[in-house]
Amino acid sequence: PLLKTESCELSQTVSGQAMEQLPLLAVGGDNSGVRNPYAATFMLPGALALNPNNNSLGLTVRINGNPNASETALLDGMDNTNVMTQQSQQENQPSQDSIAEFTVQTSNYSAEFGQTGGAVVNMVMKSGTNQFHGSLYEYLQNEDLNGGNPFTSSGHGHLQRPGLHRNDYGLTLGGPIWIPKVYNGHNRTFFFFGWEQFIQHQSILEGLISVPTAAYKNGNFGAAVTAAGN
């Protein structure tokens, strides 16, 4: 609605369908290969992205001028805030494909949402229905699909492309609890299951690296001493 008359809160809801169409991967930062649903907060009114290259909510987003890392994360109404490192919400984020929608309340929320300064992020998980539904997915990144580093040579007429393998894969399944001739859960009992795993293999080029000379390999370090004895 354009005007809420029952409360004075300011909030915005992001649907699961919208998250599927948004680029939820950060460029760089820890766990940047994992789709982070919190990245959708960047587009909210009053949200300031402090460092878009870091894949965490509190460290990168400041809501309505409040201090960063002052948000509260709720999962189906239960507190899901990372109390050890609040700016690293991605460490306990739910799987993207398991979320139905989430609402971000940015100001004037009711007293039931205490212990927060910046915003309240309330995520609602998917649930089963009378029909069986599921999904199977994988997001792949491979250095063969990347561009090479400028001004380098692989020795085979190509640019160097440091090794990088990322696999983010998982599945979801939901429906009625139904055991033939024992229990029919249609219209009464449902289940939903979601599983996701992220694996990354990466090689990093760390500047210029020297190798030992033939004399060094034989234990002769005389060349390492200058004429002055240094």
Secondary structure as UniProt FT lines:
FT   STRAND          10..15
FT   HELIX           16..21
FT   TURN            30..33
FT   HELIX           37..43
FT   TURN            45..46
FT   STRAND          47..49
FT   TURN            52..53
FT   HELIX           57..60
FT   STRAND          61..63
FT   TURN            64..65
FT   TURN            68..69
FT   STRAND          72..75
FT   TURN            76..77
FT   STRAND          78..79
FT   TURN            86..87
FT   HELIX           89..92
FT   HELIX           96..98
FT   STRAND          99..107
FT   TURN            111..112
FT   STRAND          120..125
FT   STRAND          133..142
FT   HELIX           143..145
FT   TURN            150..151
FT   STRAND          164..176
FT   STRAND          178..179
FT   TURN            180..182
FT   STRAND          183..184
FT   TURN            186..188
FT   STRAND          190..202
FT   HELIX           214..217
FT   TURN            218..219
FT   HELIX           222..224
FT   TURN            227..228
//
